[in-house]
Amino acid sequence: MSRTAQHFIIRPEDRQRGWPVAGNCSAAIRESIKTLHADGKAVEVVIDEYKKNRSGAQNRCFHGWMRAIAQWHREATGSLMDQKAWKLWFKRSLIGYEVVDLPDGQQETHLRSTKDLSVAEFAEVLTQIDAWGADQDGLVLPRNQDYAIAMGIEKAAADIPLVASRSGASA
């Protein structure tokens, strides 16, 4: 019997509501124990601090920036380097690789995925891309509401500078 892992996030505010998520978690553990023990299998329960993965706004900002960089590069050089190439280059340069152990004992190395980054880790990647972009003549990275949310800026998007000069000062 194939089972899908179940994940429960118990937030501090659940306490005021009588721990409903913890109750659901407990019931799921009991049901899994009944089912898996009947099949002679063990149950693993892992409790860890919850770290939210990158946000949708961060992902939209990242992909918007990759489109803007590809367009800027095409206009500046005539080269048709698409956004996928830029995405792979930034991932290689800023996010790096992970090694995966395969069932046959071999290991495979591949680029880490942005979906595996925490919100803080992806914000750092965006900050590094932004710094790189500030040094590129004529490159304007979009600073819209997704950017404001992605970077944790509480201001309205209209308050965010739209262009960074080479010196890093806002235009």
CYANA upper distance limits for C-alpha pairs under 8 A (distance plus 0.5 A):
  8 PHE  CA     21 VAL  CA      7.43
  8 PHE  CA     22 ALA  CA      8.39
  8 PHE  CA     25 CYS  CA      6.89
  9 ILE  CA     21 VAL  CA      7.79
  9 ILE  CA     50 TYR  CA      7.50
 10 ILE  CA     14 ASP  CA      7.07
 10 ILE  CA     19 TRP  CA      8.41
 10 ILE  CA     21 VAL  CA      6.42
 10 ILE  CA     22 ALA  CA      6.97
 11 ARG  CA     15 ARG  CA      8.43
 13 GLU  CA     17 ARG  CA      7.76
 14 ASP  CA     18 GLY  CA      6.97
 14 ASP  CA     19 TRP  CA      5.47
 14 ASP  CA     20 PRO  CA      7.23
 14 ASP  CA     21 VAL  CA      7.66
 15 ARG  CA     19 TRP  CA      5.57
 19 TRP  CA     23 GLY  CA      6.82
 20 PRO  CA     24 ASN  CA      6.82
 21 VAL  CA     25 CYS  CA      6.59
 22 ALA  CA     26 SER  CA      6.60
 23 GLY  CA     27 ALA  CA      6.72
 24 ASN  CA     28 ALA  CA      6.66
 25 CYS  CA     29 ILE  CA      6.69
 26 SER  CA     30 ARG  CA      6.79
 27 ALA  CA     31 GLU  CA      6.71
 28 ALA  CA     32 SER  CA      6.53
 29 ILE  CA     33 ILE  CA      6.59
 29 ILE  CA     45 VAL  CA      8.44
 30 ARG  CA     34 LYS  CA      6.84
 31 GLU  CA     35 THR  CA      6.74
 32 SER  CA     36 LEU  CA      6.25
 32 SER  CA     37 HIS  CA      8.44
 32 SER  CA     43 VAL  CA      7.56
 33 ILE  CA     37 HIS  CA      6.00
 33 ILE  CA     42 ALA  CA      8.06
 33 ILE  CA     43 VAL  CA      6.73
 34 LYS  CA     38 ALA  CA      6.60
 35 THR  CA     39 ASP  CA      7.17
 36 LEU  CA     40 GLY  CA      6.78
 36 LEU  CA     41 LYS  CA      5.45
 36 LEU  CA     42 ALA  CA      6.93
 36 LEU  CA     43 VAL  CA      7.43
 37 HIS  CA     41 LYS  CA      5.59
 37 HIS  CA     42 ALA  CA      6.74
 37 HIS  CA     43 VAL  CA      8.35
 51 LYS  CA    118 SER  CA      6.88
 52 LYS  CA    118 SER  CA      6.22
 52 LYS  CA    119 VAL  CA      6.72
 53 ASN  CA    115 LYS  CA      7.02
 53 ASN  CA    116 ASP  CA      6.81
 53 ASN  CA    117 LEU  CA      6.13
 53 ASN  CA    118 SER  CA      4.68
 53 ASN  CA    119 VAL  CA      5.95
 54 ARG  CA     58 GLN  CA      6.88
 54 ARG  CA     59 ASN  CA      7.64
 54 ARG  CA    114 THR  CA      7.75
 54 ARG  CA    115 LYS  CA      6.59
 54 ARG  CA    116 ASP  CA      7.88
 54 ARG  CA    117 LEU  CA      6.21
 54 ARG  CA    118 SER  CA      5.56
 54 ARG  CA    119 VAL  CA      4.78
 54 ARG  CA    120 ALA  CA      8.32
 54 ARG  CA    121 GLU  CA      8.42
 54 ARG  CA    122 PHE  CA      6.60
 55 SER  CA     59 ASN  CA      6.88
 55 SER  CA    119 VAL  CA      6.79
 55 SER  CA    150 ALA  CA      7.57
 56 GLY  CA     60 ARG  CA      6.62
 57 ALA  CA     61 CYS  CA      6.51
 57 ALA  CA    146 ASP  CA      5.26
 57 ALA  CA    147 TYR  CA      7.54
 57 ALA  CA    149 ILE  CA      6.69
 57 ALA  CA    150 ALA  CA      5.75
 58 GLN  CA     62 PHE  CA      6.56
 58 GLN  CA    119 VAL  CA      8.48
 58 GLN  CA    122 PHE  CA      7.68
 58 GLN  CA    123 ALA  CA      7.87
 58 GLN  CA    146 ASP  CA      7.29
 58 GLN  CA    147 TYR  CA      7.58
 58 GLN  CA    149 ILE  CA      7.97
 58 GLN  CA    150 ALA  CA      4.93
 58 GLN  CA    151 MET  CA      8.15
 59 ASN  CA     63 HIS  CA      6.72
 60 ARG  CA     64 GLY  CA      6.46
 60 ARG  CA    146 ASP  CA      7.22
 61 CYS  CA     65 TRP  CA      6.57
 61 CYS  CA    142 PRO  CA      8.44
 61 CYS  CA    146 ASP  CA      6.20
 61 CYS  CA    147 TYR  CA      6.13
 61 CYS  CA    150 ALA  CA      7.56
 62 PHE  CA     66 MET  CA      6.75
 62 PHE  CA    126 LEU  CA      7.47
 63 HIS  CA     67 ARG  CA      6.79
 63 HIS  CA     83 GLN  CA      8.42
 63 HIS  CA     87 LYS  CA      8.47
 64 GLY  CA     68 ALA  CA      6.74
 64 GLY  CA    142 PRO  CA      7.74
 65 TRP  CA     69 ILE  CA      6.50
 65 TRP  CA    141 LEU  CA      6.28
 65 TRP  CA    142 PRO  CA      7.16
 66 MET  CA     70 ALA  CA      6.60
 66 MET  CA     83 GLN  CA      5.51
 66 MET  CA     84 LYS  CA      8.14
 66 MET  CA     86 TRP  CA      6.71
 66 MET  CA     87 LYS  CA      6.77
 67 ARG  CA     71 GLN  CA      6.66
 67 ARG  CA     82 ASP  CA      8.21
 67 ARG  CA     83 GLN  CA      5.80
 68 ALA  CA     72 TRP  CA      6.52
 68 ALA  CA    139 LEU  CA      8.37
 68 ALA  CA    140 VAL  CA      7.87
 68 ALA  CA    141 LEU  CA      6.84
 68 ALA  CA    142 PRO  CA      8.06
 69 ILE  CA     73 HIS  CA      6.48
 69 ILE  CA     83 GLN  CA      7.78
 69 ILE  CA     86 TRP  CA      8.04
 69 ILE  CA    139 LEU  CA      7.52
 69 ILE  CA    141 LEU  CA      8.02
 70 ALA  CA     74 ARG  CA      6.59
 70 ALA  CA     80 LEU  CA      8.28
 70 ALA  CA     81 MET  CA      6.67
 70 ALA  CA     82 ASP  CA      5.87
 70 ALA  CA     83 GLN  CA      5.69
 70 ALA  CA     86 TRP  CA      7.50
 71 GLN  CA     75 GLU  CA      6.68
 72 TRP  CA     76 ALA  CA      6.50
 72 TRP  CA    138 GLY  CA      8.00
 72 TRP  CA    139 LEU  CA      6.50
 73 HIS  CA     77 THR  CA      6.31
 73 HIS  CA     78 GLY  CA      7.78
 73 HIS  CA     79 SER  CA      7.34
 73 HIS  CA     80 LEU  CA      8.43
 73 HIS  CA     81 MET  CA      7.88
 74 ARG  CA     78 GLY  CA      5.17
 74 ARG  CA     79 SER  CA      5.46
 74 ARG  CA     80 LEU  CA      6.07
 74 ARG  CA     81 MET  CA      7.38
 75 GLU  CA     79 SER  CA      8.40
 81 MET  CA     85 ALA  CA      6.74
 81 MET  CA     86 TRP  CA      7.92
 82 ASP  CA     86 TRP  CA      7.26
 83 GLN  CA     87 LYS  CA      6.53
 84 LYS  CA     88 LEU  CA      6.67
 85 ALA  CA     89 TRP  CA      6.65
 86 TRP  CA     90 PHE  CA      6.62
 87 LYS  CA     91 LYS  CA      6.54
 88 LEU  CA     92 ARG  CA      6.50
 89 TRP  CA     93 SER  CA      6.52
 90 PHE  CA     94 LEU  CA      6.12
 90 PHE  CA     95 ILE  CA      7.86
 90 PHE  CA    129 ILE  CA      8.23
 91 LYS  CA     95 ILE  CA      5.35
 91 LYS  CA     96 GLY  CA      6.67
 91 LYS  CA    111 LEU  CA      7.42
 91 LYS  CA    112 ARG  CA      7.87
 91 LYS  CA    113 SER  CA      8.43
 91 LYS  CA    114 THR  CA      8.47
 92 ARG  CA     96 GLY  CA      5.43
 92 ARG  CA     97 TYR  CA      7.60
 92 ARG  CA    111 LEU  CA      6.99
 94 LEU  CA    125 VAL  CA      6.95
 94 LEU  CA    128 GLN  CA      8.34
 95 ILE  CA    111 LEU  CA      8.16
 95 ILE  CA    112 ARG  CA      6.92
 95 ILE  CA    114 THR  CA      8.37
 95 ILE  CA    125 VAL  CA      7.84
 96 GLY  CA    111 LEU  CA      6.36
 96 GLY  CA    112 ARG  CA      6.52
 97 TYR  CA    109 THR  CA      6.94
 97 TYR  CA    110 HIS  CA      5.86
 97 TYR  CA    111 LEU  CA      4.79
 97 TYR  CA    112 ARG  CA      5.63
 98 GLU  CA    109 THR  CA      6.16
 98 GLU  CA    110 HIS  CA      6.24
 98 GLU  CA    111 LEU  CA      6.76
 98 GLU  CA    112 ARG  CA      6.29
 99 VAL  CA    107 GLN  CA      6.93
 99 VAL  CA    108 GLU  CA      6.10
 99 VAL  CA    109 THR  CA      4.94
 99 VAL  CA    110 HIS  CA      7.17
100 VAL  CA    107 GLN  CA      6.03
100 VAL  CA    108 GLU  CA      5.73
100 VAL  CA    109 THR  CA      6.80
101 ASP  CA    105 GLY  CA      7.05
101 ASP  CA    106 GLN  CA      6.70
101 ASP  CA    107 GLN  CA      5.12
101 ASP  CA    108 GLU  CA      7.12
102 LEU  CA    106 GLN  CA      5.83
102 LEU  CA    107 GLN  CA      6.13
102 LEU  CA    108 GLU  CA      7.64
112 ARG  CA    116 ASP  CA      7.82
113 SER  CA    117 LEU  CA      7.83
114 THR  CA    122 PHE  CA      7.68
117 LEU  CA    121 GLU  CA      6.15
117 LEU  CA    122 PHE  CA      6.32
118 SER  CA    122 PHE  CA      6.66
119 VAL  CA    123 ALA  CA      6.60
120 ALA  CA    124 GLU  CA      6.84
121 GLU  CA    125 VAL  CA      6.97
122 PHE  CA    126 LEU  CA      6.71
123 ALA  CA    127 THR  CA      6.63
123 ALA  CA    150 ALA  CA      7.16
123 ALA  CA    151 MET  CA      6.33
124 GLU  CA    128 GLN  CA      6.76
125 VAL  CA    129 ILE  CA      6.77
126 LEU  CA    130 ASP  CA      6.51
126 LEU  CA    151 MET  CA      8.45
127 THR  CA    131 ALA  CA      6.70
128 GLN  CA    132 TRP  CA      6.70
129 ILE  CA    133 GLY  CA      6.54
130 ASP  CA    134 ALA  CA      6.72
130 ASP  CA    141 LEU  CA      7.99
131 ALA  CA    135 ASP  CA      7.38
132 TRP  CA    136 GLN  CA      7.47
133 GLY  CA    139 LEU  CA      6.84
133 GLY  CA    140 VAL  CA      8.01
133 GLY  CA    141 LEU  CA      7.66
134 ALA  CA    139 LEU  CA      7.90
134 ALA  CA    164 ALA  CA      6.03
134 ALA  CA    165 SER  CA      6.53
134 ALA  CA    166 ARG  CA      5.87
134 ALA  CA    167 SER  CA      8.09
134 ALA  CA    168 GLY  CA      6.56
135 ASP  CA    165 SER  CA      8.04
135 ASP  CA    166 ARG  CA      5.35
135 ASP  CA    167 SER  CA      8.02
135 ASP  CA    168 GLY  CA      8.27
136 GLN  CA    166 ARG  CA      7.34
137 ASP  CA    165 SER  CA      8.42
137 ASP  CA    166 ARG  CA      7.25
140 VAL  CA    162 LEU  CA      7.95
140 VAL  CA    163 VAL  CA      6.19
140 VAL  CA    164 ALA  CA      7.79
141 LEU  CA    162 LEU  CA      8.18
141 LEU  CA    163 VAL  CA      7.78
142 PRO  CA    147 TYR  CA      8.10
142 PRO  CA    162 LEU  CA      7.37
143 ARG  CA    147 TYR  CA      5.82
143 ARG  CA    148 ALA  CA      7.69
143 ARG  CA    157 ALA  CA      7.50
143 ARG  CA    160 ILE  CA      7.26
143 ARG  CA    161 PRO  CA      7.82
143 ARG  CA    162 LEU  CA      6.28
144 ASN  CA    148 ALA  CA      6.99
144 ASN  CA    157 ALA  CA      5.90
144 ASN  CA    158 ALA  CA      8.31
145 GLN  CA    149 ILE  CA      6.69
145 GLN  CA    156 ALA  CA      7.78
145 GLN  CA    157 ALA  CA      5.54
146 ASP  CA    150 ALA  CA      6.30
147 TYR  CA    151 MET  CA      6.51
147 TYR  CA    157 ALA  CA      8.32
148 ALA  CA    152 GLY  CA      6.57
148 ALA  CA    153 ILE  CA      5.43
148 ALA  CA    154 GLU  CA      7.58
148 ALA  CA    155 LYS  CA      7.71
148 ALA  CA    156 ALA  CA      7.79
148 ALA  CA    157 ALA  CA      6.48
148 ALA  CA    160 ILE  CA      8.30
149 ILE  CA    153 ILE  CA      6.62
149 ILE  CA    154 GLU  CA      8.14
155 LYS  CA    159 ASP  CA      6.77
155 LYS  CA    160 ILE  CA      7.97
156 ALA  CA    160 ILE  CA      7.80
161 PRO  CA    170 SER  CA      6.47
161 PRO  CA    171 ALA  CA      7.37
162 LEU  CA    170 SER  CA      8.22
162 LEU  CA    171 ALA  CA      7.79
163 VAL  CA    170 SER  CA      6.63
163 VAL  CA    171 ALA  CA      5.92
164 ALA  CA    168 GLY  CA      6.16
164 ALA  CA    169 ALA  CA      6.43
164 ALA  CA    170 SER  CA      5.30
164 ALA  CA    171 ALA  CA      6.34
165 SER  CA    169 ALA  CA      6.09
165 SER  CA    170 SER  CA      6.70
165 SER  CA    171 ALA  CA      6.84
